[in-house]
Amino acid sequence: MRRYSRVTGTGSYVPPRRLTNADLVAELAVKGVETSDDWIVERTGIRARYFVADGIYSSDLGLVACKNALQAAGLQATDIDLIIVATSTPDMVFPSTACILQNKLGANGGAAFDVQAVCSGFVYALTVADAMIRTGAANKALVVGAEVFSRLLDFTDRTTCVLFGDGAGAVVLEASDTPGILASDLHADGKYVGILCVPGHVSNGHVLGDPLLKMDGQAVFKLAVGVLEEAARATLAKAGKAEADIDWLIPHQANIRIMQSTAKKLKLPMDKVVVTVDQHGNTSAASIPLALDSAVRAGRIQPGQNLMLEGVGGGFTWGAVFLTM
């Protein structure tokens, strides 16, 4: 009998502090940075985002998301034998955020590690967890995207600081004899490192380089639209499916224009695209599981439906996963 993996529970969490565009515009004005709600909405589709308070970390956000996912799956933390956390904002240099989260959950003993593929991280992590479950290396996994991107932002740069937010999303992935994840497709091209990066590091007790986010928005947009279509089509081909088989497209929530362009290329109407970027902003690796959980809990996504998850991020990384709920 062949062994597969299926998503059996979803969960998410955003911190309490919500900043509308108007809130952020007012805060930036104090710093001498001019922008407006209209400017942000027109270029990105973002209307609000959430920021963490001091002393709150990616593992704290992931903890709540995981508890919600476990409850949805009807499992206890002790049932989990694999935790993979996708994050670009780990709690510390080491150990991994996954190990810290594992201890907070009380799920100690199984494998736990982080995946760093920036905004594609959740798709990468889900693919790795699927492979481990298929080979018998794990039976029940938590796959998490958790980010505190607000701590990487340059609040003197209006082209980037308005884009990002904090949050976490998680899924429970379990072994099954019924196909769930049908196919995936992952890629990276390191020659594009410079168009989206945080070029700083710790050395001898000091931060060297620039620890704030840098992005060439036009270059990212141009590359993203092309590779997202390619990854989706490659994944469909591997799964033996067609565009018409996609019930829901859940893309990385970076920019409404990128999402609209990708949907158009895949011949999908926007009412088949899960959009949360307007309320969450770009939460990097957390954006896909946040959007997924939002749609599941709203009753939009139903058992048996086919989902295309896809992300693109710094590295440059990109990928897609096609699954049946």
C-alpha positions in Angstrom: 0.0 0.0 0.0 1.4 3.4 -0.9 1.9 6.0 1.8 0.8 9.6 1.4 0.5 12.7 3.6 -2.7 14.8 4.2 -3.4 18.1 5.9 -5.8 17.2 8.8 -5.8 20.5 10.6 -5.0 24.2 10.1 -4.3 27.1 12.5 -3.1 30.6 12.5 -2.4 33.6 14.8 -1.6 37.3 14.5 -0.5 39.5 17.4 -3.0 41.9 18.9 -1.6 45.2 17.6 -3.3 46.0 14.3 -2.0 49.0 12.2 -4.2 50.3 9.5 -2.6 52.2 6.7 -3.8 55.4 8.4 -2.1 54.3 11.7 1.2 53.6 9.9 1.0 56.8 7.8 0.7 58.8 11.1 3.6 57.0 12.7 5.8 57.5 9.6 4.9 61.2 9.4 6.5 61.7 12.8 9.7 60.3 11.3 9.5 62.6 8.3 8.4 59.8 5.9 5.5 60.7 3.6 3.1 58.2 2.2 -0.7 57.7 2.1 -3.4 55.1 2.3 -4.2 55.6 -1.4 -0.5 55.1 -2.4 -0.2 51.9 -0.4 -3.5 50.4 -1.5 -3.0 51.2 -5.2 0.4 49.6 -5.3 0.0 46.7 -3.0 -3.6 46.1 -2.0 -2.6 46.2 1.7 -4.9 48.0 4.1 -3.6 46.8 7.5 -1.0 44.6 9.1 -0.1 43.3 12.6 3.1 44.0 14.6 4.3 42.1 17.6 5.1 43.8 21.0 8.5 43.8 22.5 9.5 40.4 23.9 7.3 38.4 21.5 9.1 36.1 19.1 8.3 33.9 16.1 8.0 30.8 18.4 5.4 32.6 20.4 3.3 33.3 17.4 3.9 29.8 16.1 2.8 28.3 19.4 -0.7 29.6 19.2 -1.0 28.7 15.5 0.1 25.1 16.3 -2.3 24.8 19.2 -5.1 25.8 16.9 -4.0 23.4 14.2 -3.7 20.5 16.7 -7.2 21.3 18.0 -8.6 21.2 14.5 -6.9 17.9 13.8 -8.1 16.4 17.1 -4.5 15.7 18.2 -2.3 16.4 21.2 1.2 17.9 21.0 2.6 14.6 22.2 1.3 12.9 19.0 3.7 15.0 16.8 7.0 13.5 15.8 8.2 16.2 13.4 8.2 20.0 13.5 9.4 22.1 10.7 9.4 25.9 11.0 9.8 28.1 8.0 11.1 31.5 9.1 13.5 34.3 8.2 13.1 35.8 11.7 14.3 33.1 14.1 14.2 33.7 17.9 18.0 33.4 18.0 21.0 32.4 16.0 20.6 28.9 17.4 19.1 26.6 18.4 16.4 26.5 15.8 13.0 28.2 16.4 11.5 24.7 15.8 13.3 23.3 18.8 12.2 26.3 20.9 8.6 25.8 19.7 8.8 22.1 20.3 9.7 22.7 24.0 6.9 25.3 24.4 4.4 22.8 22.9 5.6 19.9 25.1 6.2 17.8 22.0 9.8 16.9 22.8 11.5 13.9 21.2 10.8 14.0 17.5 12.8 15.8 14.8 12.6 19.6 14.8 14.4 22.0 12.5 14.0 25.3 10.6 13.8 25.9 6.8 15.0 29.2 5.5 13.6 30.0 2.0 12.1 33.4 3.0 8.6 33.9 1.5 8.7 30.5 -0.2 9.6 28.8 3.1 6.2 27.3 3.9 6.1 25.6 0.5 9.6 24.3 1.0 8.8 23.1 4.5 5.6 21.4 3.4 7.4 19.6 0.6 10.1 18.3 3.0 7.5 17.1 5.6 5.6 15.3 2.8 8.7 13.5 1.7 9.6 12.5 5.3 6.1 11.2 5.9 6.0 9.3 2.6 9.3 7.5 3.4 8.2 6.7 7.0 10.6 9.0 8.7 7.6 10.7 10.4 3.9 10.1 10.9 2.4 13.3 12.2 4.0 16.6 11.5 3.5 20.3 12.3 4.5 22.5 9.4 4.7 26.1 10.5 5.4 29.5 9.0 6.1 32.2 11.6 7.6 35.7 11.2 8.3 38.9 13.0 9.3 40.9 10.0 8.5 44.2 11.7 11.9 43.9 13.3 13.7 43.9 9.9 12.1 47.0 8.5 13.7 50.3 7.6 11.0 52.8 8.7 12.7 55.5 6.6 12.0 53.6 3.4 8.4 54.0 2.5 8.7 51.5 -0.4 9.3 48.5 1.9 8.2 49.4 5.5 4.5 49.5 4.5 4.6 46.0 3.0 5.2 43.6 5.8 3.5 42.3 8.9 3.9 39.7 11.6 2.0 36.4 12.1 2.1 32.6 12.0 0.2 29.8 10.4 0.5 26.0 10.8 -0.8 22.8 9.4 -0.9 19.3 10.8 0.3 16.8 8.2 -0.5 13.1 8.8 0.4 9.8 7.1 -2.5 8.5 5.1 -3.3 5.8 2.5 -5.4 8.4 0.6 -3.5 10.9 -1.5 -3.4 14.5 0.0 -0.3 16.2 -1.3 -0.1 15.2 -4.9 2.9 17.1 -6.2 5.3 19.9 -5.6 8.0 21.9 -7.5 10.8 23.8 -5.9 13.5 26.1 -7.3 16.1 28.7 -6.4 18.4 31.0 -8.3 21.2 32.5 -6.2 22.2 35.1 -8.8 19.2 37.1 -7.7 20.4 37.3 -4.0 20.7 41.1 -4.2 17.2 42.0 -5.2 15.6 41.0 -1.9 17.8 40.5 1.2 18.8 41.6 4.7 22.6 42.0 4.2 23.8 41.8 7.8 25.2 39.2 10.1 26.6 38.8 13.7 30.3 38.7 14.2 32.3 39.1 17.4 29.3 40.4 19.3 28.5 43.1 16.7 26.1 43.3 13.7 28.1 43.7 10.5 26.5 45.0 7.3 22.9 46.3 7.2 20.4 44.3 9.3 17.4 45.9 7.6 15.4 44.7 4.6 16.4 45.8 1.1 14.3 45.2 -2.0 14.3 46.1 -5.7 10.6 46.1 -6.1 10.4 46.2 -9.8 12.9 43.3 -10.2 11.0 41.2 -7.7 7.7 41.8 -9.4 9.0 41.0 -12.8 10.6 37.8 -11.7 7.8 36.7 -9.4 5.0 36.7 -12.0 7.0 34.5 -14.4 8.3 31.9 -11.9 4.9 31.5 -10.1 3.2 30.5 -13.3 6.0 28.1 -14.3 6.0 26.5 -10.8 2.2 26.1 -10.9 2.2 24.5 -14.3 5.1 22.2 -13.5 3.2 21.0 -10.3 0.0 20.4 -12.2 1.9 18.4 -14.8 3.5 16.2 -12.0 0.1 15.7 -10.5 -1.6 14.9 -13.8 -4.0 17.8 -13.3 -5.1 20.8 -15.3 -5.8 24.5 -14.5 -9.5 23.6 -14.3 -8.8 21.2 -11.5 -7.7 24.0 -9.2 -10.5 24.9 -6.8 -8.5 27.4 -4.8 -5.2 29.2 -5.6 -3.5 30.3 -2.3 -0.4 32.3 -3.3 2.1 34.0 -1.1 0.4 37.2 0.0 3.0 39.8 -1.2 1.2 42.1 -3.5 -2.3 42.0 -5.0 -0.9 42.9 -8.5 1.3 39.8 -8.5 -1.6 37.7 -7.4 -3.9 39.0 -10.0 -1.3 38.5 -12.7 -0.6 34.9 -11.7 -4.4 34.1 -11.6 -4.8 35.6 -15.0 -2.0 33.5 -16.5 -3.6 30.3 -14.9 -7.0 31.3 -16.3 -8.5 31.5 -12.8 -11.0 34.1 -11.7 -10.1 36.1 -8.7 -13.0 34.5 -6.8 -11.0 31.3 -6.8 -8.0 33.1 -5.2 -7.6 33.3 -1.4 -6.7 36.9 -0.6 -5.7 38.1 2.8 -2.9 40.5 1.9 -5.3 43.4 2.5 -5.6 42.5 6.2 -2.2 40.9 7.0 0.3 42.5 4.6 3.2 40.4 3.6 4.0 38.0 6.4 6.6 36.1 4.4 6.7 32.4 5.3 3.5 32.8 7.4 1.4 34.2 4.6 0.3 31.0 2.9 -0.7 29.1 6.0 -2.4 32.2 7.4 -4.4 32.5 4.2 -5.2 28.8 4.2 -6.5 28.8 7.7 -8.5 31.9 7.2 -10.3 30.3 4.2 -10.8 27.0 6.0 -12.3 28.6 9.1 -14.5 30.8 6.9 -16.0 27.7 5.3 -14.7 28.6 1.9 -12.3 25.6 1.6 -14.1 22.3 1.9 -12.9 18.7 2.2 -12.1 17.2 -1.2 -11.2 20.4 -2.9 -7.9 20.9 -4.7 -5.6 23.7 -3.6 -2.6 25.2 -5.4 -0.2 26.8 -2.9 2.7 28.8 -4.3 5.3 31.2 -3.0 8.3 33.3 -4.2 10.9 34.9 -2.0 14.4 36.1 -1.4 17.2 33.8 -2.5 15.7 33.9 -5.1 13.4 31.0 -4.2 10.1 29.8 -5.6 7.8 26.8 -5.6 4.3 25.3 -5.5 2.4 22.5 -3.9 -0.8 20.9 -5.2 -3.0 19.1 -2.6 -6.4 17.7 -1.9 -8.0 18.7 1.4 
